[in-house]
């Protein structure tokens, strides 16, 4: 989801000061994504993905509203209801799939599959928006598709439900990315996040009630971690793009993969598959090449 704010109207600071601030914000985002994944993994022992997502949203919405009142008055106003609704229909589905994959796959594999989001977003923009496929994007697409093959290795390892959920999550996030690039031209990050949580809460209520399981107070700390980090991850990414160019921010975001692999190894005894790391590196390289080609015009 990192690239969602890269194509919007955020201003970019220059110089070492801007880079240092971007690194700080990305550090917050990386830690937030890791903590969010762990909180989901721990919570899934007691509840379904739909219930976890609903409770996380229920706790997170008041936190965001409080921040918005202090930092971005008027953040609830928007005229783009249809685009917000479309974005969050797919984002809700993508998050459900992502959380489900967290419960079935090694954490590093889930994050590597999420890195395929720009590949699917580029294909969607090509097919549905008629965007031109220049040399940079063509290289990114080829590198991304090869990266997907390295990560999934069809025929050499089983393509199970967890793998399918991870790829479906990436597809959902791809639609989210395309919609967000349109929204950031008109709405602030706080506006996008507010309507994300508000719509997600309404969408998630009937689904959560359908699969509701009684839980104890012991689950509350992990749900609070998820509520806070779900917001701080998005704000960290958005502010990183505010202070540095996407070609500098994306390599920072790639650190998510070794970081979550370390978390998986320490907390759950998971190993890092070199094929997963190699596929992630290839996808990153293709995206960086495409971005630099576009910057040069």
C-alpha positions, 0 to 999 in steps of 0.5 A, a space after each residue: 500500500 506504500 505507493 498509494 500516496 506517491 502519485 498525489 499532490 503531496 509536496 516534496 521537501 528537498 535536501 538532507 533535512 527532507 531525506 532525514 524526515 522521510 526516513 523517520 516517517 518511514 521508520 514509523 511506518 515500517 514498525 507499524 506494519 510489523 506490529 500490525 501483522 503481529 497483532 493480527 496473527 495473535 488475534 486470529 487465535 481468538 476471532 475471525 479476520 472479519 471480526 478482527 478488522 471490524 474491532 480494529 476499525 471501531 477502536 481506530 476511528 475515534 483515534 483518527 477523529 481526535 487527530 483530525 480535529 487537532 491537526 486537520 480541521 474540516 477533514 471530513 468534507 469531500 465531494 467524491 463519495 463514489 470514488 471513496 466508496 469504490 476505493 473502500 469496497 476493494 480496500 475492505 476486501 483486500 484487508 480481509 484477504 491480507 489478514 486471512 493470509 497472515 494466519 496461514 502463511 509466513 509473515 515474510 511471504 505475505 509481505 512479499 505478495 503485497 509487494 506485487 500490488 504495483 504490478 496489478 495496479 499498472 495492469 489495471 491502469 493499462 486496461 481500464 484507464 488506457 494509460 500508455 505503456 512506455 519503456 519504464 512501465 513495460 520493464 516494471 511489469 515484466 520484472 514484477 511478473 517474473 518476481 511474482 513467479 519467483 515468489 509463488 513458484 507455481 508447480 514447485 510448491 503448493 498453491 494453497 489458500 494462503 497464497 490465493 488470499 495473499 494475491 487477492 489482497 494485492 489485487 484489492 490493494 491495486 484497485 485501492 492504489 489507483 483510486 487513491 491516486 485520484 483522491 489525493 489530488 483533491 482530498 487530504 490524507 486525513 480525509 481519505 483515512 477518515 472515510 476509509 475507516 467510516 465506510 469500512 466500519 459500515 461494511 464490516 458490521 454485518 460480516 463481523 456479526 455473521 461470524 462473531 465469536 465471544 472474546 475476552 479482555 485479554 484480546 484488547 491489547 492486541 486490538 489496540 495495537 492494531 487500531 493505532 498502527 493501522 493509522 500510524 502506518 498510513 500517516 508514516 507513508 504519507 508523510 515520507 512522500 511529503 518529504 522525499 521523492 518516491 525513488 528514495 522512499 520505495 527502497 526504504 519501504 523494501 526494508 519491510 521484507 527483511 524486518 518482518 522476516 526477522 520478526 517472523 524468525 524471532 516470534 514464530 520460528 519462520 525462516 526467510 525463503 531466498 526465492 521470496 527475497 529475490 522476487 521482492 528485490 526484482 519487483 522493487 528494481 522494476 518499480 524504481 526503474 519505471 519511476 526514474 524513467 518517468 521523472 526524466 520524462 
